[in-house]
């Protein structure tokens, strides 16, 4: 969060989906046979509302210097 991240995304297999759901993450989709023939699940959680000043932090700092 200190670096400006507003969400967490990770990949997992079917056997771990419930583990992450119980911890407040959501399933964003499944990619059939995407990893060595195994289905992959995109799991994510929004940590806070995105703020432009956070995700453009480096750009804005460079702009101020010039």
Order of alpha helices (4+ residues) and beta strands (2+ residues): beta-alpha-beta-beta-alpha-alpha
